[in-house]
Amino acid sequence: MSSDSSDSSDKGGNTISPLSKKVFQISPAIRWCFTLNNYSEDNISSIITNIKTNCKFAIVGEEVGESGTPHLQGYIEFKKKARPNKSI
């Protein structure tokens, strides 16, 4: 068997190393629409607190989808550009 065979257990052979994962961030913005599925009362309290602190306008409603999934749907305008996962 050749030294670069993939069947070689003590050598690297022709094994391909995994690609490094790229981390993508959402760009900060002032205006956001969002949906939060299967929310809890703690989620609601946290959102209200963060809206009062970080937003100049927001509207959030409780809904139930056609498949029965409860969710919050909303529109927010931050005071300055932000990522919603850090602020809401």
VOGU-803618 format. One line per 4 residues: number of its first residue (from 1); their letters; for each residue x, y, z of N, C-alpha, C, O, CB. Coordinates in nm, 3 decimals, padded with zeros to 5 digits, always signed. Last residue first. Glycine has a CB too. Example, Ala and Ser with C-alpha at 12.3 -4.5 7.8 and 13.67 -1.06 7.14 Angstrom:
2> SA> +01.285:-00.225:+00.708:+01.367:-00.106:+00.714:+01.290:+00.003:+00.787:+01.341:+00.114:+00.804:+01.408:-00.060:+00.572  +01.319:-00.569:+00.780:+01.230:-00.450:+00.780:+01.320:-00.330:+00.780:+01.424:-00.332:+00.846:+01.131:-00.447:+00.905
END
This chain:
88> ISKN> -03.187:+04.299:+02.232:-03.323:+04.254:+02.263:-03.318:+04.113:+02.318:-03.422:+04.056:+02.350:-03.415:+04.260:+02.138  -02.916:+04.344:+02.186:-02.997:+04.448:+02.251:-03.136:+04.402:+02.292:-03.196:+04.463:+02.380:-03.009:+04.564:+02.161  -02.791:+04.144:+02.051:-02.718:+04.204:+02.163:-02.808:+04.298:+02.245:-02.777:+04.327:+02.360:-02.597:+04.281:+02.111  -02.962:+04.078:+01.848:-02.925:+03.971:+01.941:-02.846:+04.024:+02.060:-02.836:+03.954:+02.162:-02.843:+03.867:+01.869
84> PRAK> -02.981:+04.315:+01.694:-03.089:+04.278:+01.787:-03.051:+04.169:+01.885:-03.103:+04.167:+01.997:-03.210:+04.235:+01.709  -02.724:+04.547:+01.684:-02.763:+04.412:+01.643:-02.869:+04.366:+01.743:-02.849:+04.377:+01.863:-02.638:+04.312:+01.640  -02.761:+04.896:+01.598:-02.735:+04.785:+01.691:-02.770:+04.653:+01.624:-02.838:+04.650:+01.521:-02.815:+04.803:+01.822  -02.748:+05.248:+01.574:-02.733:+05.118:+01.509:-02.695:+05.010:+01.610:-02.608:+05.030:+01.695:-02.628:+05.126:+01.397
80> KKFE> -02.961:+05.402:+01.823:-02.842:+05.402:+01.737:-02.828:+05.262:+01.678:-02.890:+05.167:+01.727:-02.711:+05.443:+01.818  -03.216:+05.351:+01.908:-03.167:+05.489:+01.916:-03.042:+05.506:+01.831:-03.019:+05.612:+01.774:-03.138:+05.527:+02.063  -03.403:+05.124:+01.694:-03.304:+05.154:+01.797:-03.268:+05.302:+01.796:-03.287:+05.370:+01.696:-03.179:+05.068:+01.777  -03.716:+05.029:+01.641:-03.621:+05.129:+01.593:-03.528:+05.163:+01.709:-03.570:+05.222:+01.809:-03.693:+05.258:+01.538
76> IYGQ> -03.888:+04.725:+01.558:-03.821:+04.813:+01.654:-03.732:+04.912:+01.580:-03.679:+04.883:+01.473:-03.738:+04.730:+01.755  -04.162:+04.514:+01.536:-04.080:+04.611:+01.464:-04.019:+04.702:+01.568:-04.089:+04.751:+01.657:-04.165:+04.692:+01.357  -04.257:+04.164:+01.579:-04.243:+04.305:+01.610:-04.156:+04.383:+01.515:-04.088:+04.329:+01.428:-04.190:+04.319:+01.744  -04.414:+03.889:+01.726:-04.372:+03.951:+01.602:-04.364:+04.100:+01.628:-04.452:+04.157:+01.691:-04.470:+03.918:+01.484
72> LHPT> -04.385:+03.592:+01.905:-04.391:+03.738:+01.911:-04.344:+03.789:+01.776:-04.247:+03.739:+01.720:-04.304:+03.796:+02.029  -04.584:+03.291:+01.891:-04.466:+03.372:+01.862:-04.494:+03.519:+01.884:-04.608:+03.565:+01.882:-04.420:+03.348:+01.718  -04.688:+02.952:+01.904:-04.698:+03.088:+01.957:-04.569:+03.164:+01.928:-04.459:+03.109:+01.937:-04.725:+03.085:+02.110  -04.794:+02.744:+01.650:-04.673:+02.792:+01.719:-04.694:+02.933:+01.771:-04.716:+03.026:+01.692:-04.552:+02.787:+01.624
68> GSEG> -04.999:+02.642:+01.493:-05.017:+02.648:+01.637:-04.897:+02.697:+01.716:-04.899:+02.691:+01.839:-05.054:+02.515:+01.686  -04.979:+02.663:+01.224:-04.946:+02.531:+01.280:-04.955:+02.530:+01.433:-04.922:+02.429:+01.496:-04.806:+02.490:+01.237  -05.037:+02.931:+01.188:-05.131:+02.832:+01.137:-05.105:+02.693:+01.194:-05.198:+02.614:+01.211:-05.124:+02.826:+00.986  -04.929:+03.097:+01.498:-04.924:+03.063:+01.356:-05.025:+02.957:+01.318:-05.091:+02.899:+01.405:-04.786:+03.017:+01.320
64> VEEG> -05.032:+03.348:+01.707:-05.022:+03.202:+01.696:-05.030:+03.169:+01.548:-05.125:+03.206:+01.480:-05.136:+03.129:+01.779  -04.880:+03.636:+01.865:-04.956:+03.570:+01.760:-04.942:+03.420:+01.774:-04.854:+03.370:+01.844:-04.909:+03.617:+01.620  -04.836:+03.948:+02.017:-04.838:+03.803:+02.036:-04.928:+03.743:+01.928:-05.037:+03.793:+01.903:-04.890:+03.765:+02.180  -04.633:+04.221:+01.901:-04.761:+04.154:+01.919:-04.744:+04.005:+01.939:-04.651:+03.943:+01.887:-04.851:+04.180:+01.800
60> VIAF> -04.482:+04.535:+01.933:-04.466:+04.390:+01.945:-04.603:+04.330:+01.970:-04.680:+04.381:+02.051:-04.365:+04.353:+02.058  -04.307:+04.817:+01.835:-04.440:+04.757:+01.843:-04.421:+04.605:+01.838:-04.352:+04.554:+01.750:-04.534:+04.807:+01.726  -04.114:+05.104:+01.917:-04.128:+04.959:+01.903:-04.275:+04.921:+01.906:-04.356:+04.985:+01.973:-04.051:+04.884:+02.014  -03.868:+05.360:+01.924:-04.003:+05.317:+01.887:-04.003:+05.165:+01.877:-03.906:+05.105:+01.833:-04.049:+05.382:+01.752
56> KCNT> -03.622:+05.390:+02.032:-03.705:+05.511:+02.029:-03.847:+05.478:+01.986:-03.938:+05.557:+02.009:-03.644:+05.615:+01.934  -03.451:+05.166:+02.257:-03.530:+05.195:+02.138:-03.604:+05.327:+02.148:-03.642:+05.372:+02.256:-03.629:+05.084:+02.113  -03.317:+05.093:+02.495:-03.241:+05.104:+02.370:-03.318:+05.153:+02.248:-03.257:+05.180:+02.145:-03.184:+04.974:+02.339  -03.493:+05.087:+02.722:-03.357:+05.139:+02.731:-03.297:+05.177:+02.596:-03.232:+05.281:+02.584:-03.269:+05.038:+02.799
52> KINT> -03.733:+04.974:+02.639:-03.735:+05.101:+02.714:-03.598:+05.167:+02.718:-03.589:+05.290:+02.719:-03.785:+05.076:+02.857  -03.633:+04.738:+02.525:-03.699:+04.838:+02.440:-03.698:+04.974:+02.511:-03.666:+05.076:+02.449:-03.845:+04.795:+02.406  -03.541:+04.602:+02.753:-03.445:+04.648:+02.652:-03.505:+04.750:+02.557:-03.435:+04.841:+02.512:-03.393:+04.530:+02.573  -03.788:+04.551:+02.884:-03.680:+04.627:+02.950:-03.583:+04.684:+02.848:-03.547:+04.802:+02.855:-03.605:+04.537:+03.049
48> IISS> -03.918:+04.396:+02.687:-03.976:+04.523:+02.733:-03.869:+04.611:+02.797:-03.860:+04.730:+02.769:-04.092:+04.498:+02.833  -03.745:+04.174:+02.671:-03.769:+04.258:+02.553:-03.822:+04.394:+02.596:-03.777:+04.497:+02.545:-03.867:+04.190:+02.456  -03.770:+04.069:+02.931:-03.640:+04.114:+02.882:-03.656:+04.208:+02.763:-03.589:+04.311:+02.755:-03.553:+03.995:+02.843  -04.043:+03.997:+02.934:-03.989:+04.094:+03.031:-03.858:+04.153:+02.983:-03.836:+04.274:+02.994:-03.970:+04.028:+03.167
44> INDE> -04.045:+03.805:+02.725:-04.126:+03.926:+02.715:-04.072:+04.034:+02.809:-04.056:+04.149:+02.768:-04.275:+03.896:+02.749  -03.875:+03.607:+02.831:-03.841:+03.675:+02.705:-03.916:+03.806:+02.693:-03.857:+03.908:+02.654:-03.873:+03.584:+02.584  -04.026:+03.531:+03.053:-03.895:+03.595:+03.074:-03.849:+03.667:+02.948:-03.792:+03.776:+02.957:-03.790:+03.490:+03.116  -04.234:+03.404:+02.927:-04.264:+03.529:+02.997:-04.134:+03.605:+03.027:-04.132:+03.728:+03.026:-04.342:+03.502:+03.129
40> SYNN> -04.104:+03.287:+02.608:-04.144:+03.268:+02.748:-04.179:+03.404:+02.808:-04.155:+03.508:+02.745:-04.030:+03.199:+02.830  -04.178:+03.175:+02.269:-04.123:+03.267:+02.368:-04.173:+03.232:+02.508:-04.270:+03.158:+02.526:-04.161:+03.411:+02.333  -04.200:+03.040:+02.016:-04.203:+02.970:+02.145:-04.138:+03.051:+02.257:-04.053:+03.001:+02.330:-04.132:+02.835:+02.132  -04.016:+03.267:+01.805:-04.104:+03.152:+01.825:-04.090:+03.095:+01.966:-03.983:+03.101:+02.027:-04.074:+03.044:+01.722
36> LTFC> -04.007:+03.586:+01.717:-03.949:+03.501:+01.820:-04.048:+03.389:+01.850:-04.151:+03.412:+01.912:-03.915:+03.583:+01.950  -03.925:+03.797:+01.455:-04.019:+03.694:+01.500:-03.945:+03.609:+01.601:-03.833:+03.564:+01.576:-04.075:+03.608:+01.380  -03.879:+04.143:+01.355:-03.836:+04.016:+01.413:-03.955:+03.926:+01.443:-04.068:+03.971:+01.455:-03.757:+04.041:+01.540  -03.727:+04.417:+01.192:-03.848:+04.337:+01.212:-03.800:+04.203:+01.268:-03.692:+04.155:+01.233:-03.931:+04.318:+01.076
32> WRIA> -03.550:+04.720:+01.265:-03.553:+04.574:+01.257:-03.696:+04.522:+01.268:-03.776:+04.575:+01.345:-03.466:+04.513:+01.367  -03.341:+05.000:+01.218:-03.476:+04.943:+01.205:-03.469:+04.792:+01.186:-03.393:+04.742:+01.103:-03.551:+05.008:+01.088  -03.063:+05.042:+01.243:-03.156:+05.111:+01.333:-03.291:+05.041:+01.334:-03.351:+05.025:+01.440:-03.172:+05.259:+01.293  -02.803:+04.789:+01.249:-02.899:+04.876:+01.180:-02.989:+04.940:+01.284:-02.993:+04.898:+01.399:-02.983:+04.796:+01.075
28> PSIQ> -02.508:+04.592:+01.199:-02.594:+04.674:+01.284:-02.684:+04.763:+01.199:-02.645:+04.806:+01.090:-02.508:+04.760:+01.380  -02.509:+04.280:+01.028:-02.470:+04.421:+01.030:-02.562:+04.499:+01.122:-02.682:+04.475:+01.123:-02.471:+04.481:+00.888  -02.439:+03.975:+01.182:-02.541:+04.060:+01.123:-02.493:+04.204:+01.134:-02.442:+04.245:+01.238:-02.680:+04.040:+01.194  -02.146:+03.794:+01.106:-02.223:+03.876:+01.198:-02.327:+03.955:+01.119:-02.303:+03.995:+01.005:-02.132:+03.971:+01.279
24> FVKK> -02.017:+03.473:+01.059:-02.079:+03.589:+00.998:-02.160:+03.663:+01.104:-02.233:+03.602:+01.182:-02.169:+03.548:+00.879  -01.732:+03.290:+01.065:-01.835:+03.344:+01.152:-01.888:+03.471:+01.086:-01.812:+03.566:+01.061:-01.780:+03.372:+01.296  -01.634:+02.999:+00.901:-01.641:+03.145:+00.898:-01.756:+03.189:+00.986:-01.865:+03.132:+00.982:-01.658:+03.198:+00.752  -01.440:+02.731:+01.002:-01.575:+02.787:+00.995:-01.566:+02.939:+00.996:-01.500:+02.999:+01.080:-01.662:+02.738:+01.113
20> SLPS> -01.198:+02.574:+00.800:-01.228:+02.660:+00.914:-01.365:+02.722:+00.895:-01.402:+02.760:+00.784:-01.119:+02.770:+00.932  -01.244:+02.241:+00.689:-01.236:+02.383:+00.659:-01.266:+02.464:+00.784:-01.351:+02.425:+00.865:-01.332:+02.422:+00.545  -01.052:+01.963:+00.804:-01.179:+02.037:+00.794:-01.155:+02.184:+00.766:-01.058:+02.244:+00.813:-01.261:+02.020:+00.922  -00.806:+01.810:+00.590:-00.841:+01.875:+00.716:-00.970:+01.955:+00.699:-00.995:+02.008:+00.591:-00.725:+01.968:+00.764
16> ITNG> -00.824:+01.502:+00.433:-00.839:+01.647:+00.415:-00.879:+01.708:+00.549:-00.973:+01.662:+00.613:-00.945:+01.680:+00.305  -00.598:+01.240:+00.394:-00.707:+01.298:+00.473:-00.708:+01.449:+00.454:-00.604:+01.515:+00.460:-00.692:+01.262:+00.622  -00.422:+01.073:+00.272:-00.479:+01.182:+00.193:-00.601:+01.242:+00.262:-00.695:+01.288:+00.197:-00.517:+01.132:+00.054  -00.211:+01.022:+00.551:-00.264:+00.976:+00.424:-00.314:+01.093:+00.341:-00.254:+01.200:+00.341:-00.376:+00.875:+00.445
12> GKDS> -00.119:+01.054:+00.812:-00.227:+01.140:+00.763:-00.288:+01.093:+00.633:-00.405:+01.120:+00.607:-00.177:+01.278:+00.744  -00.069:+00.735:+00.967:-00.023:+00.853:+00.894:-00.144:+00.931:+00.847:-00.256:+00.881:+00.843:+00.068:+00.813:+00.775  -00.182:+00.514:+01.075:-00.083:+00.584:+01.156:-00.027:+00.708:+01.088:+00.055:+00.779:+01.147:+00.029:+00.491:+01.189  -00.361:+00.411:+00.887:-00.414:+00.461:+01.014:-00.313:+00.538:+01.096:-00.351:+00.621:+01.179:-00.465:+00.346:+01.095
8> SDSS> -00.425:+00.427:+00.551:-00.315:+00.429:+00.647:-00.363:+00.490:+00.778:-00.401:+00.607:+00.781:-00.194:+00.509:+00.590  -00.611:+00.456:+00.360:-00.630:+00.343:+00.450:-00.520:+00.337:+00.557:-00.524:+00.250:+00.644:-00.633:+00.214:+00.371  -00.538:+00.645:+00.186:-00.635:+00.687:+00.288:-00.660:+00.577:+00.389:-00.722:+00.601:+00.493:-00.766:+00.728:+00.224  -00.189:+00.652:+00.113:-00.319:+00.586:+00.104:-00.410:+00.634:+00.216:-00.365:+00.660:+00.328:-00.303:+00.434:+00.110
4> DSSM> +00.068:+00.731:+00.094:-00.035:+00.836:+00.098:-00.175:+00.778:+00.087:-00.269:+00.851:+00.055:-00.011:+00.936:-00.013  +00.228:+00.508:+00.075:+00.233:+00.584:+00.200:+00.128:+00.695:+00.207:+00.102:+00.747:+00.315:+00.369:+00.644:+00.217  +00.053:+00.226:-00.071:+00.136:+00.346:-00.078:+00.127:+00.426:+00.051:+00.031:+00.413:+00.127:+00.095:+00.433:-00.198  +00.085:-00.118:+00.000:+00.000:+00.000:+00.000:+00.090:+00.123:+00.000:+00.193:+00.123:+00.067:-00.097:+00.000:+00.123
END
